[in-house]
């Protein structure tokens, strides 16, 4: 994976990328209430906008296992974004669904 994609990346749907003025290969900043990461934009047809209660909701994709310096360039840990709360029964943190903002830098 690190050989095929040597820099940390974020997958962004075409519609969101167009709305934010982001093109493939741009450096973007993904921010949550907890922190931020910087990554290269991968604009893709794979991730589509959803309609929830009549509102458009976008999702993005970030690899969770990044940040180690080996074959790949050193990057940010995705866990910098994740909230510190989780399921009360299992104590499993909420890693897969939380709010972020994305912007071209």
N, CA, C and O atoms as a Tinker XYZ file with bonds, in Angstrom:
   420  protein
     1  N      0.825000   -1.192000    0.000000    73     2
     2  CA     0.000000    0.000000    0.000000    64     1     3
     3  C      0.869000    1.256000    0.000000    63     2     4     5
     4  O      0.570000    2.199000   -0.733000    81     3
     5  N      1.921000    1.295000    0.789000    73     3     6
     6  CA     2.774000    2.473000    0.875000    64     5     7
     7  C      3.540000    2.700000   -0.420000    63     6     8     9
     8  O      3.874000    3.838000   -0.750000    81     7
     9  N      3.820000    1.637000   -1.152000    73     7    10
    10  CA     4.525000    1.785000   -2.421000    64     9    11
    11  C      3.574000    2.352000   -3.469000    63    10    12    13
    12  O      3.963000    3.210000   -4.262000    81    11
    13  N      2.336000    1.880000   -3.474000    73    11    14
    14  CA     1.341000    2.356000   -4.428000    64    13    15
    15  C      0.881000    3.776000   -4.108000    63    14    16    17
    16  O      0.587000    4.554000   -5.015000    81    15
    17  N      0.821000    4.108000   -2.844000    73    15    18
    18  CA     0.365000    5.433000   -2.410000    64    17    19
    19  C      1.331000    5.942000   -1.347000    63    18    20    21
    20  O      1.065000    5.792000   -0.155000    81    19
    21  N      2.453000    6.545000   -1.757000    73    19    22
    22  CA     3.524000    6.873000   -0.811000    64    21    23
    23  C      3.230000    8.049000    0.126000    63    22    24    25
    24  O      3.981000    8.280000    1.074000    81    23
    25  N      2.153000    8.792000   -0.126000    73    23    26
    26  CA     1.796000    9.900000    0.766000    64    25    27
    27  C      0.415000    9.648000    1.353000    63    26    28    29
    28  O     -0.424000    8.974000    0.755000    81    27
    29  N      0.204000   10.201000    2.529000    73    27    30
    30  CA    -1.120000   10.088000    3.142000    64    29    31
    31  C     -2.137000   10.752000    2.221000    63    30    32    33
    32  O     -1.855000   11.782000    1.610000    81    31
    33  N     -3.315000   10.153000    2.128000    73    31    34
    34  CA    -4.324000   10.647000    1.193000    64    33    35
    35  C     -5.695000   10.656000    1.854000    63    34    36    37
    36  O     -5.923000   10.007000    2.875000    81    35
    37  N     -6.591000   11.406000    1.245000    73    35    38
    38  CA    -7.994000   11.431000    1.652000    64    37    39
    39  C     -8.826000   11.293000    0.384000    63    38    40    41
    40  O     -8.627000   12.026000   -0.585000    81    39
    41  N     -9.751000   10.352000    0.401000    73    39    42
    42  CA   -10.649000   10.165000   -0.733000    64    41    43
    43  C    -11.834000   11.109000   -0.584000    63    42    44    45
    44  O    -12.457000   11.194000    0.474000    81    43
    45  N    -12.129000   11.817000   -1.675000    73    43    46
    46  CA   -13.194000   12.812000   -1.679000    64    45    47
    47  C    -14.064000   12.566000   -2.902000    63    46    48    49
    48  O    -13.549000   12.366000   -4.002000    81    47
    49  N    -15.366000   12.578000   -2.718000    73    47    50
    50  CA   -16.289000   12.429000   -3.833000    64    49    51
    51  C    -16.201000   13.609000   -4.794000    63    50    52    53
    52  O    -15.807000   14.711000   -4.411000    81    51
    53  N    -16.570000   13.366000   -6.034000    73    51    54
    54  CA   -16.467000   14.413000   -7.066000    64    53    55
    55  C    -17.303000   15.650000   -6.735000    63    54    56    57
    56  O    -16.859000   16.774000   -6.964000    81    55
    57  N    -18.491000   15.454000   -6.208000    73    55    58
    58  CA   -19.379000   16.584000   -5.910000    64    57    59
    59  C    -18.793000   17.463000   -4.809000    63    58    60    61
    60  O    -18.770000   18.686000   -4.948000    81    59
    61  N    -18.321000   16.865000   -3.722000    73    59    62
    62  CA   -17.716000   17.634000   -2.634000    64    61    63
    63  C    -16.457000   18.343000   -3.113000    63    62    64    65
    64  O    -16.226000   19.504000   -2.774000    81    63
    65  N    -15.646000   17.648000   -3.899000    73    63    66
    66  CA   -14.418000   18.246000   -4.427000    64    65    67
    67  C    -14.749000   19.484000   -5.264000    63    66    68    69
    68  O    -14.078000   20.509000   -5.149000    81    67
    69  N    -15.776000   19.391000   -6.103000    73    67    70
    70  CA   -16.175000   20.530000   -6.932000    64    69    71
    71  C    -16.661000   21.687000   -6.063000    63    70    72    73
    72  O    -16.322000   22.842000   -6.322000    81    71
    73  N    -17.450000   21.387000   -5.040000    73    71    74
    74  CA   -17.963000   22.428000   -4.136000    64    73    75
    75  C    -16.837000   23.141000   -3.398000    63    74    76    77
    76  O    -16.921000   24.344000   -3.151000    81    75
    77  N    -15.785000   22.409000   -3.044000    73    75    78
    78  CA   -14.679000   22.970000   -2.263000    64    77    79
    79  C    -13.516000   23.455000   -3.136000    63    78    80    81
    80  O    -12.532000   23.984000   -2.618000    81    79
    81  N    -13.624000   23.278000   -4.456000    73    79    82
    82  CA   -12.546000   23.703000   -5.355000    64    81    83
    83  C    -11.296000   22.852000   -5.229000    63    82    84    85
    84  O    -10.184000   23.343000   -5.418000    81    83
    85  N    -11.476000   21.576000   -4.908000    73    83    86
    86  CA   -10.355000   20.654000   -4.701000    64    85    87
    87  C    -10.187000   19.778000   -5.942000    63    86    88    89
    88  O    -11.152000   19.233000   -6.477000    81    87
    89  N     -8.951000   19.662000   -6.375000    73    87    90
    90  CA    -8.620000   18.802000   -7.511000    64    89    91
    91  C     -7.708000   17.670000   -7.037000    63    90    92    93
    92  O     -7.044000   17.779000   -6.006000    81    91
    93  N     -7.689000   16.593000   -7.802000    73    91    94
    94  CA    -6.838000   15.452000   -7.470000    64    93    95
    95  C     -5.387000   15.912000   -7.333000    63    94    96    97
    96  O     -4.866000   16.624000   -8.191000    81    95
    97  N     -4.749000   15.498000   -6.248000    73    95    98
    98  CA    -3.360000   15.845000   -5.994000    64    97    99
    99  C     -3.170000   17.089000   -5.147000    63    98   100   101
   100  O     -2.062000   17.355000   -4.682000    81    99
   101  N     -4.246000   17.867000   -4.936000    73    99   102
   102  CA    -4.143000   19.041000   -4.065000    64   101   103
   103  C     -3.863000   18.606000   -2.636000    63   102   104   105
   104  O     -4.284000   17.529000   -2.214000    81   103
   105  N     -3.155000   19.440000   -1.897000    73   103   106
   106  CA    -2.988000   19.199000   -0.463000    64   105   107
   107  C     -4.185000   19.811000    0.239000    63   106   108   109
   108  O     -4.541000   20.963000   -0.006000    81   107
   109  N     -4.805000   19.028000    1.118000    73   107   110
   110  CA    -5.982000   19.482000    1.846000    64   109   111
   111  C     -5.764000   19.325000    3.345000    63   110   112   113
   112  O     -4.910000   18.557000    3.788000    81   111
   113  N     -6.540000   20.055000    4.104000    73   111   114
   114  CA    -6.516000   19.966000    5.564000    64   113   115
   115  C     -7.885000   19.480000    6.014000    63   114   116   117
   116  O     -8.909000   20.083000    5.692000    81   115
   117  N     -7.892000   18.388000    6.759000    73   115   118
   118  CA    -9.118000   17.827000    7.314000    64   117   119
   119  C     -9.105000   18.146000    8.808000    63   118   120   121
   120  O     -8.171000   17.776000    9.519000    81   119
   121  N    -10.150000   18.836000    9.280000    73   119   122
   122  CA   -10.190000   19.319000   10.653000    64   121   123
   123  C    -11.425000   18.810000   11.374000    63   122   124   125
   124  O    -12.527000   18.813000   10.823000    81   123
   125  N    -11.231000   18.374000   12.609000    73   123   126
   126  CA   -12.350000   18.043000   13.495000    64   125   127
   127  C    -12.203000   18.907000   14.743000    63   126   128   129
   128  O    -11.279000   19.716000   14.829000    81   127
   129  N    -13.104000   18.745000   15.709000    73   127   130
   130  CA   -12.986000   19.499000   16.954000    64   129   131
   131  C    -11.717000   19.125000   17.713000    63   130   132   133
   132  O    -11.238000   19.897000   18.543000    81   131
   133  N    -11.179000   17.955000   17.432000    73   131   134
   134  CA   -10.037000   17.457000   18.185000    64   133   135
   135  C     -8.680000   17.789000   17.569000    63   134   136   137
   136  O     -7.688000   17.903000   18.289000    81   135
   137  N     -8.624000   17.943000   16.250000    73   135   138
   138  CA    -7.331000   18.174000   15.619000    64   137   139
   139  C     -7.448000   18.249000   14.107000    63   138   140   141
   140  O     -8.535000   18.451000   13.566000    81   139
   141  N     -6.319000   18.083000   13.430000    73   139   142
   142  CA    -6.314000   18.148000   11.971000    64   141   143
   143  C     -5.252000   17.207000   11.404000    63   142   144   145
   144  O     -4.318000   16.798000   12.094000    81   143
   145  N     -5.428000   16.881000   10.130000    73   143   146
   146  CA    -4.419000   16.173000    9.351000    64   145   147
   147  C     -4.314000   16.863000    8.000000    63   146   148   149
   148  O     -5.269000   17.484000    7.533000    81   147
   149  N     -3.154000   16.751000    7.380000    73   147   150
   150  CA    -2.961000   17.231000    6.017000    64   149   151
   151  C     -2.695000   16.019000    5.147000    63   150   152   153
   152  O     -1.982000   15.101000    5.551000    81   151
   153  N     -3.273000   16.015000    3.943000    73   151   154
   154  CA    -3.135000   14.854000    3.067000    64   153   155
   155  C     -3.351000   15.271000    1.618000    63   154   156   157
   156  O     -3.826000   16.372000    1.339000    81   155
   157  N     -2.997000   14.380000    0.707000    73   155   158
   158  CA    -3.233000   14.602000   -0.717000    64   157   159
   159  C     -4.658000   14.170000   -1.058000    63   158   160   161
   160  O     -5.140000   13.141000   -0.585000    81   159
   161  N     -5.317000   14.971000   -1.880000    73   159   162
   162  CA    -6.692000   14.672000   -2.291000    64   161   163
   163  C     -6.704000   13.624000   -3.404000    63   162   164   165
   164  O     -5.972000   13.730000   -4.388000    81   163
   165  N     -7.537000   12.629000   -3.227000    73   163   166
   166  CA    -7.829000   11.645000   -4.269000    64   165   167
   167  C     -9.311000   11.802000   -4.577000    63   166   168   169
   168  O    -10.159000   11.350000   -3.808000    81   167
   169  N     -9.626000   12.445000   -5.704000    73   167   170
   170  CA   -11.017000   12.673000   -6.090000    64   169   171
   171  C    -11.507000   11.421000   -6.794000    63   170   172   173
   172  O    -10.891000   10.945000   -7.747000    81   171
   173  N    -12.631000   10.893000   -6.308000    73   171   174
   174  CA   -13.088000    9.591000   -6.785000    64   173   175
   175  C    -14.597000    9.532000   -6.992000    63   174   176   177
   176  O    -15.357000   10.267000   -6.361000    81   175
   177  N    -15.012000    8.644000   -7.887000    73   175   178
   178  CA   -16.436000    8.376000   -8.096000    64   177   179
   179  C    -16.966000    7.382000   -7.052000    63   178   180   181
   180  O    -18.176000    7.202000   -6.912000    81   179
   181  N    -16.044000    6.742000   -6.322000    73   179   182
   182  CA   -16.440000    5.703000   -5.368000    64   181   183
   183  C    -17.229000    6.243000   -4.182000    63   182   184   185
   184  O    -18.072000    5.541000   -3.624000    81   183
   185  N    -16.960000    7.482000   -3.796000    73   183   186
   186  CA   -17.627000    8.049000   -2.628000    64   185   187
   187  C    -18.675000    9.050000   -3.103000    63   186   188   189
   188  O    -18.346000   10.067000   -3.713000    81   187
   189  N    -19.914000    8.756000   -2.821000    73   187   190
   190  CA   -21.031000    9.584000   -3.285000    64   189   191
   191  C    -21.651000   10.336000   -2.116000    63   190   192   193
   192  O    -21.570000    9.911000   -0.964000    81   191
   193  N    -22.273000   11.467000   -2.444000    73   191   194
   194  CA   -23.021000   12.222000   -1.438000    64   193   195
   195  C    -24.278000   11.445000   -1.077000    63   194   196   197
   196  O    -24.846000   10.740000   -1.911000    81   195
   197  N    -24.705000   11.580000    0.167000    73   195   198
   198  CA   -25.933000   10.945000    0.644000    64   197   199
   199  C    -26.991000   12.022000    0.857000    63   198   200   201
   200  O    -26.658000   13.189000    1.064000    81   199
   201  N    -28.259000   11.636000    0.808000    73   199   202
   202  CA   -29.346000   12.542000    1.169000    64   201   203
   203  C    -29.972000   12.006000    2.442000    63   202   204   205
   204  O    -30.497000   10.892000    2.465000    81   203
   205  N    -29.916000   12.808000    3.510000    73   203   206
   206  CA   -30.454000   12.425000    4.809000    64   205   207
   207  C    -31.440000   13.499000    5.240000    63   206   208   209
   208  O    -31.070000   14.659000    5.414000    81   207
   209  N    -32.685000   13.111000    5.409000    73   207   210
   210  CA   -33.746000   14.062000    5.779000    64   209   211
   211  C    -33.763000   15.282000    4.865000    63   210   212   213
   212  O    -33.945000   16.411000    5.321000    81   211
   213  N    -33.571000   15.043000    3.576000    73   211   214
   214  CA   -33.619000   16.116000    2.597000    64   213   215
   215  C    -32.357000   16.960000    2.495000    63   214   216   217
   216  O    -32.313000   17.905000    1.707000    81   215
   217  N    -31.332000   16.640000    3.272000    73   215   218
   218  CA   -30.075000   17.392000    3.224000    64   217   219
   219  C    -28.967000   16.538000    2.619000    63   218   220   221
   220  O    -28.918000   15.325000    2.823000    81   219
   221  N    -28.084000   17.188000    1.875000    73   219   222
   222  CA   -26.940000   16.486000    1.306000    64   221   223
   223  C    -25.861000   16.335000    2.366000    63   222   224   225
   224  O    -25.466000   17.305000    3.012000    81   223
   225  N    -25.391000   15.108000    2.534000    73   223   226
   226  CA   -24.327000   14.803000    3.493000    64   225   227
   227  C    -23.183000   14.157000    2.728000    63   226   228   229
   228  O    -23.380000   13.179000    2.007000    81   227
   229  N    -21.988000   14.708000    2.890000    73   227   230
   230  CA   -20.815000   14.160000    2.216000    64   229   231
   231  C    -20.018000   13.313000    3.193000    63   230   232   233
   232  O    -20.035000   13.549000    4.401000    81   231
   233  N    -19.329000   12.336000    2.660000    73   231   234
   234  CA   -18.411000   11.538000    3.460000    64   233   235
   235  C    -17.058000   11.515000    2.756000    63   234   236   237
   236  O    -16.973000   11.687000    1.540000    81   235
   237  N    -16.020000   11.303000    3.528000    73   235   238
   238  CA   -14.671000   11.203000    2.979000    64   237   239
   239  C    -14.053000    9.918000    3.504000    63   238   240   241
   240  O    -14.584000    9.298000    4.426000    81   239
   241  N    -12.948000    9.525000    2.926000    73   239   242
   242  CA   -12.263000    8.320000    3.381000    64   241   243
   243  C    -10.806000    8.622000    3.685000    63   242   244   245
   244  O    -10.091000    9.189000    2.858000    81   243
   245  N    -10.374000    8.239000    4.879000    73   243   246
   246  CA    -8.971000    8.399000    5.298000    64   245   247
   247  C     -8.445000    7.059000    5.770000    63   246   248   249
   248  O     -9.126000    6.376000    6.535000    81   247
   249  N     -7.247000    6.654000    5.336000    73   247   250
   250  CA    -6.691000    5.420000    5.887000    64   249   251
   251  C     -6.381000    5.623000    7.372000    63   250   252   253
   252  O     -5.808000    6.640000    7.761000    81   251
   253  N     -6.757000    4.666000    8.175000    73   251   254
   254  CA    -6.561000    4.807000    9.614000    64   253   255
   255  C     -5.129000    4.465000   10.015000    63   254   256   257
   256  O     -4.631000    4.981000   11.016000    81   255
   257  N     -4.467000    3.612000    9.259000    73   255   258
   258  CA    -3.103000    3.199000    9.589000    64   257   259
   259  C     -2.108000    4.000000    8.773000    63   258   260   261
   260  O     -1.688000    3.577000    7.696000    81   259
   261  N     -1.742000    5.138000    9.282000    73   259   262
   262  CA    -0.769000    5.977000    8.613000    64   261   263
   263  C      0.045000    6.684000    9.673000    63   262   264   265
   264  O     -0.353000    6.727000   10.837000    81   263
   265  N      1.166000    7.231000    9.290000    73   263   266
   266  CA     1.970000    8.003000   10.220000    64   265   267
   267  C      3.329000    7.388000   10.492000    63   266   268   269
   268  O      4.237000    8.074000   10.962000    81   267
   269  N      3.482000    6.091000   10.200000    73   267   270
   270  CA     4.773000    5.447000   10.442000    64   269   271
   271  C      5.705000    5.738000    9.293000    63   270   272   273
   272  O      5.293000    5.687000    8.134000    81   271
   273  N      6.941000    6.039000    9.586000    73   271   274
   274  CA     7.908000    6.386000    8.565000    64   273   275
   275  C      8.690000    5.128000    8.169000    63   274   276   277
   276  O      9.565000    4.665000    8.901000    81   275
   277  N      8.359000    4.598000    7.013000    73   275   278
   278  CA     9.061000    3.436000    6.450000    64   277   279
   279  C      9.256000    3.729000    4.972000    63   278   280   281
   280  O      9.991000    4.644000    4.603000    81   279
   281  N      8.594000    2.948000    4.129000    73   279   282
   282  CA     8.646000    3.189000    2.690000    64   281   283
   283  C      7.869000    4.458000    2.349000    63   282   284   285
   284  O      8.247000    5.206000    1.447000    81   283
   285  N      6.787000    4.689000    3.076000    73   283   286
   286  CA     5.944000    5.859000    2.839000    64   285   287
   287  C      6.529000    7.092000    3.514000    63   286   288   289
   288  O      7.339000    6.996000    4.436000    81   287
   289  N      6.100000    8.242000    3.036000    73   287   290
   290  CA     6.475000    9.493000    3.692000    64   289   291
   291  C      5.716000    9.607000    5.005000    63   290   292   293
   292  O      4.576000    9.159000    5.117000    81   291
   293  N      6.346000   10.199000    5.975000    73   291   294
   294  CA     5.716000   10.373000    7.279000    64   293   295
   295  C      4.465000   11.238000    7.119000    63   294   296   297
   296  O      4.464000   12.220000    6.377000    81   295
   297  N      3.419000   10.860000    7.817000    73   295   298
   298  CA     2.168000   11.609000    7.726000    64   297   299
   299  C      1.569000   11.848000    9.096000    63   298   300   301
   300  O      2.215000   11.645000   10.123000    81   299
   301  N      0.338000   12.278000    9.089000    73   299   302
   302  CA    -0.398000   12.539000   10.320000    64   301   303
   303  C     -1.162000   11.295000   10.743000    63   302   304   305
   304  O     -1.596000   10.517000    9.893000    81   303
   305  N     -1.327000   11.100000   12.023000    73   303   306
   306  CA    -2.145000   10.003000   12.514000    64   305   307
   307  C     -3.611000   10.400000   12.426000    63   306   308   309
   308  O     -4.006000   11.445000   12.942000    81   307
   309  N     -4.407000    9.579000   11.781000    73   307   310
   310  CA    -5.831000    9.857000   11.628000    64   309   311
   311  C     -6.527000    9.948000   12.989000    63   310   312   313
   312  O     -7.547000   10.624000   13.123000    81   311
   313  N     -5.986000    9.281000   13.977000    73   311   314
   314  CA    -6.584000    9.319000   15.315000    64   313   315
   315  C     -6.582000   10.722000   15.916000    63   314   316   317
   316  O     -7.271000   10.964000   16.906000    81   315
   317  N     -5.824000   11.643000   15.340000    73   315   318
   318  CA    -5.863000   13.030000   15.816000    64   317   319
   319  C     -7.245000   13.639000   15.598000    63   318   320   321
   320  O     -7.599000   14.621000   16.251000    81   319
   321  N     -8.026000   13.068000   14.690000    73   319   322
   322  CA    -9.345000   13.593000   14.363000    64   321   323
   323  C    -10.460000   12.968000   15.187000    63   322   324   325
   324  O    -11.482000   13.607000   15.438000    81   323
   325  N    -10.274000   11.745000   15.601000    73   323   326
   326  CA   -11.377000   10.979000   16.176000    64   325   327
   327  C    -11.788000   11.493000   17.551000    63   326   328   329
   328  O    -10.949000   11.939000   18.334000    81   327
   329  N    -13.092000   11.426000   17.839000    73   327   330
   330  CA   -13.567000   11.872000   19.147000    64   329   331
   331  C    -13.127000   10.920000   20.252000    63   330   332   333
   332  O    -12.792000    9.763000   20.000000    81   331
   333  N    -13.134000   11.421000   21.455000    73   331   334
   334  CA   -12.716000   10.618000   22.609000    64   333   335
   335  C    -13.891000    9.904000   23.260000    63   334   336   337
   336  O    -13.776000    9.428000   24.390000    81   335
   337  N    -15.003000    9.824000   22.573000    73   335   338
   338  CA   -16.180000    9.139000   23.112000    64   337   339
   339  C    -16.418000    7.865000   22.327000    63   338   340   341
   340  O    -15.891000    7.698000   21.227000    81   339
   341  N    -17.200000    6.979000   22.881000    73   339   342
   342  CA   -17.491000    5.734000   22.192000    64   341   343
   343  C    -18.698000    5.043000   22.770000    63   342   344   345
   344  O    -19.454000    5.629000   23.543000    81   343
   345  N    -18.871000    3.817000   22.399000    73   343   346
   346  CA   -19.983000    2.998000   22.840000    64   345   347
   347  C    -19.866000    2.724000   24.341000    63   346   348   349
   348  O    -18.816000    2.285000   24.812000    81   347
   349  N    -20.920000    2.976000   25.079000    73   347   350
   350  CA   -20.870000    2.804000   26.535000    64   349   351
   351  C    -20.778000    1.344000   26.948000    63   350   352   353
   352  O    -20.237000    1.035000   28.010000    81   351
   353  N    -21.296000    0.446000   26.127000    73   351   354
   354  CA   -21.283000   -0.974000   26.486000    64   353   355
   355  C    -19.928000   -1.622000   26.199000    63   354   356   357
   356  O    -19.461000   -2.456000   26.975000    81   355
   357  N    -19.293000   -1.237000   25.080000    73   355   358
   358  CA   -18.055000   -1.903000   24.669000    64   357   359
   359  C    -16.803000   -1.058000   24.892000    63   358   360   361
   360  O    -15.684000   -1.564000   24.805000    81   359
   361  N    -16.994000    0.228000   25.178000    73   359   362
   362  CA   -15.883000    1.171000   25.328000    64   361   363
   363  C    -15.077000    1.328000   24.038000    63   362   364   365
   364  O    -13.928000    1.768000   24.068000    81   363
   365  N    -15.681000    0.968000   22.911000    73   363   366
   366  CA   -15.022000    1.104000   21.606000    64   365   367
   367  C    -15.200000    2.536000   21.102000    63   366   368   369
   368  O    -16.335000    2.995000   20.975000    81   367
   369  N    -14.115000    3.254000   20.813000    73   367   370
   370  CA   -14.225000    4.634000   20.334000    64   369   371
   371  C    -14.941000    4.718000   18.987000    63   370   372   373
   372  O    -14.959000    3.749000   18.227000    81   371
   373  N    -15.517000    5.854000   18.700000    73   371   374
   374  CA   -16.225000    6.093000   17.450000    64   373   375
   375  C    -15.223000    6.536000   16.390000    63   374   376   377
   376  O    -14.948000    7.726000   16.239000    81   375
   377  N    -14.685000    5.568000   15.661000    73   375   378
   378  CA   -13.665000    5.859000   14.661000    64   377   379
   379  C    -14.213000    6.060000   13.252000    63   378   380   381
   380  O    -13.520000    6.611000   12.397000    81   379
   381  N    -15.427000    5.629000   13.001000    73   379   382
   382  CA   -15.881000    5.590000   11.616000    64   381   383
   383  C    -16.880000    6.663000   11.225000    63   382   384   385
   384  O    -17.136000    6.833000   10.033000    81   383
   385  N    -17.443000    7.379000   12.148000    73   383   386
   386  CA   -18.443000    8.392000   11.805000    64   385   387
   387  C    -18.348000    9.572000   12.763000    63   386   388   389
   388  O    -18.768000    9.487000   13.917000    81   387
   389  N    -17.792000   10.667000   12.271000    73   387   390
   390  CA   -17.731000   11.897000   13.049000    64   389   391
   391  C    -17.593000   13.072000   12.082000    63   390   392   393
   392  O    -17.244000   12.880000   10.918000    81   391
   393  N    -17.861000   14.266000   12.550000    73   391   394
   394  CA   -17.889000   15.437000   11.695000    64   393   395
   395  C    -16.496000   16.028000   11.488000    63   394   396   397
   396  O    -15.703000   16.151000   12.423000    81   395
   397  N    -16.224000   16.390000   10.233000    73   395   398
   398  CA   -14.979000   17.074000    9.890000    64   397   399
   399  C    -15.261000   18.148000    8.858000    63   398   400   401
   400  O    -16.324000   18.166000    8.238000    81   399
   401  N    -14.314000   19.026000    8.681000    73   399   402
   402  CA   -14.327000   19.989000    7.592000    64   401   403
   403  C    -13.101000   19.685000    6.732000    63   402   404   405
   404  O    -12.077000   19.216000    7.229000    81   403
   405  N    -13.223000   19.958000    5.450000    73   403   406
   406  CA   -12.097000   19.746000    4.545000    64   405   407
   407  C    -11.907000   21.006000    3.721000    63   406   408   409
   408  O    -12.868000   21.594000    3.226000    81   407
   409  N    -10.636000   21.415000    3.578000    73   407   410
   410  CA   -10.341000   22.615000    2.808000    64   409   411
   411  C     -9.023000   22.459000    2.071000    63   410   412   413
   412  O     -8.107000   21.780000    2.534000    81   411
   413  N     -8.949000   23.098000    0.920000    73   411   414
   414  CA    -7.713000   23.113000    0.142000    64   413   415
   415  C     -6.742000   24.091000    0.803000    63   414   416   417
   416  O     -7.131000   25.180000    1.224000    81   415
   417  N     -5.460000   23.682000    0.888000    73   415   418
   418  CA    -4.463000   24.594000    1.462000    64   417   419
   419  C     -3.340000   24.851000    0.464000    63   418   420
   420  O     -2.405000   25.594000    0.763000    81   419
